[in-house]
Amino acid sequence: MGRAFEFRKERKFKRWAKMAVQFTRLGKEIAIAVKEGGPHPENNARLRTAIQNAKAVNMPKDRVDAAIKRASEKDAKGYEEYVYEGYGPGGVPILIETATDNTNRTVANIRSYFSKAGGTLGKTGSLDFIFQRKSVFRFIPGDNLNLEELELELIDGGLEELYVEADEDENDVAVIQTSFEDFGNMQKLLEEKGIEVKSAKLERIALTTTDVPEDAAADVLKLIDRIEEDDDVQAVYHNMA
């Protein structure tokens, strides 16, 4: 009984911690979107997308509104977006997207994580041949929705792939993938079709994979966990098989 309670407690704590990280990252995305295109989502596609993604992870509306309000203020903190690339244990390529108000702090931290794990931080663009940016949309497929018919209808929006995967709660989630350039086209088409998107993101898809021994794989995952804990980090990608 005691072990089961502790397990549930630990699981709940991890879920809260994960949610807090998601809220922080989305708050930055909202701030960047407001700075770029203003505080009105109807006229700002990036902000509309950020709000959509916030809803998907149950970020409270008052927190979303507060983030928009803070970013609209004259002396609001600004964030710059940077991408860092390197190789972790076993030579596994790792790409990191950040949003920071202090680039010196961020690059020093990222370099430190790689160094302590026995990896190396590379030059910008050094992993362009491994990762490709793609537009990825996820939504819950309803019982009345025919995915085969939808696939044909979405070709005009630049559809490359449509498949179903399971989320962390083992629920079916439909995934749409298009090119980086077709993000706006697909977003508009899905809105016109009344499909409620769970999340809409620009992701880095690995074109090749790297096989590593089990012990090295464990070290890579530890490094990724450490990087993801950094407040300046928005997303981490790798190509480990």
N, C-alpha and C positions, 0 to 999 in steps of 0.2 A: 504493500500500500504506500509505504514511504517512498520507495523508488519510483513508483508510478507518478506520485505527486511531484517529486523533484523533476522527473522527465517532462511532465506537462508544464511545470513552472519554467524550466530552461527553454522549452520550445516556444512558450509565450514571450519570454524575454527576447529571444532571437528574432521573433516576428516583429516585436515592437522596435527593436534596434534597426531591422531592415526597413521598416516603415519610416523611421526617423531619417535614415539616409536618403530614401526616395523623396521625402518631402523637401529635404535640403536641396537636392539636385533639381527638383522641379521648381523650387523657389528661384534658383539661379536662372533656369531656363526662362521662366516668366519675366524676370528682371531684364535679361538680355533682349527678349522679344519686345518688351515695352520700350526699351531704349532705342531699338531699331525702327519700330513701326508704330509707336504710340499705344495708349492704354485701352483702345477700343477693339475688341476681338473681331467685330464684324468687318473692320477695315484692316486687320492685321492677321494674316494667315498663320504666322509662326506663333503668335499669342493664342490664337484659337486652338491650334494643335497642342500647345503646352497645357491649356486649361482642360482639354479633352483627356490628355494623359494623366493629369492630376485627378480627374474624376475616376479614372480607371483604377487608381490605387487608393481610392476613398480619402483623398486629401480634403479636409473640411473646407467648405465654401468660404468661410470667414478667413481662413488662412490664405486661400487663393486671392481673395479680394484685398487682403492686407498686403500681400506681395506686390500686387499691381499698384496699389496706392503708394507703397514705399518707393517703387521704381519710378513712379511719376514725379516724385519730388525733385526739386532742382539740385540739391546736394546729395542725391542718392548715390550709393556706391555703384561703380561700374565694374563689369567683369569682362575680361578678354578671354577668348577661346584659343587654346593651344593644343597641339597634338604631339605626343612624345612617343618614340619608338625605340625598342631595344630587344635584346635577346636574354631570356631567362636561363635557368639551369637546363642542361641538355640541349641548348641552342634553340629553344622554343621562341619564336617571334611573338612579341607582345606589343600591342598598340594601345595607347592611353589617350583619351579625350579629357581635357580639363577646362574649367572655367574659373579664372582666378583674378583677384585684385592685387596680387603680388607675385609676379612671374619669377623673381629671384628665389622666393620661398618655395614655390612649386617645383621648379627644376632641381633645386637642391634636395628636396625631399624625394623626388622620383629617382634621382641619381643614387641617393643613399639606399633606397629600397633594392635597386638592382645590384649595387655593389655588395651589400650585406648578404644577398642571396647567391652571390657568385656569378651574376649576370653582368651585362654591359648596356649602357644607354647609347643608342645609335643616333645618326643624323636624320633630320626630317626628310621624309621621302624615301628612306632606305627600305621600307617595307611595302612600297606601292605595288610591287609585283606579286605580293602575297594577299593583300586585302583590297577589296573593291567596295566602294560605297553603294548601298542599295536602299531603296525606299521600302519599308516594311510596315504593313498595316495588319492589325489583328482585330477580329470581332467574333462574337459568339454566334455560330450558325443556328438559326431557328429551324424548327421542324418543317416549316412551310417553304424553306429556301432550298432551291435546287442548285447545288454548287456547280454542276456541269453546265447548266444554262447560264449561270452567273459568269462562269469562266469565259464563255463566248462573248458576253455583253461587256466584259471589262477589257477586252483586247484594245479598244479605242483609247483606253486610259494608259496603255503601255504595259499591260499585264505580261509578266514573264513566267511567274509560277503562282499556283493556288493549291494549297495543301492544308491538311488538318493535323494539329499536334495537340498534346495534352499539356495543360498548365500544371502548376504545383499542386493543385487540388484534384488532379486527374480529370478535369473537365475538358471537353473538346473545344478547341479554339481554331478558327479558320485563319490562315495566314496568306496574305497577298504580298508578292514581291515584284517590284518594278525597278527600273533604273533610277539612279540618283536624280536625273533630270526630269523624270516623270512624276515626281512627288506631288506637285500641285495639280497636275492633270488627274491623277488617280484620286486624290483627296476630294476634288470637286465632283468627280463622277460618283463616288460613294455617297457623298452628301445628296446629290440629285436622286439617287436610288433609295434614299432613306435608310441606308445601312448605318447603324450606330457602331462606330469604330471604338474598340476598347483601347487601342493605342496606335499611334502613328509616329514612326521614328525613322531617322536615317541611321542605318547600321553598317558595320564593316563586316563583310562576308569573306571568309577565308577561301581562297581559290585552290590552295593545296593544304595538306595536313602533315604534321610532323609526328612520327612515332618515337616515343621515349620510354626508357625503362621505368618500372613502377616506382622506384625510389626517387628518380628525377621528377616524375610526374607529381609526386607528393610535394616536392620542393617547389615546383612551379605553382601549384595550387595555393601553397602557403604565401608565396610572393604575391599572387593575384589578390588574395584575401587582404594582405597588408596594404597593397596599393588602393584597393577599393575602400578601405577605411579612411583614406585621406579626404578631408573636406573639399579639396580643390578638384577632385576627380569626379568626372561625370559618367564615364563608361570605360571598360577595359575589354579588349578583344585578344584572343590568342588562336593559334591553329593547331593546338595539341590534339592528336587523334583520340 
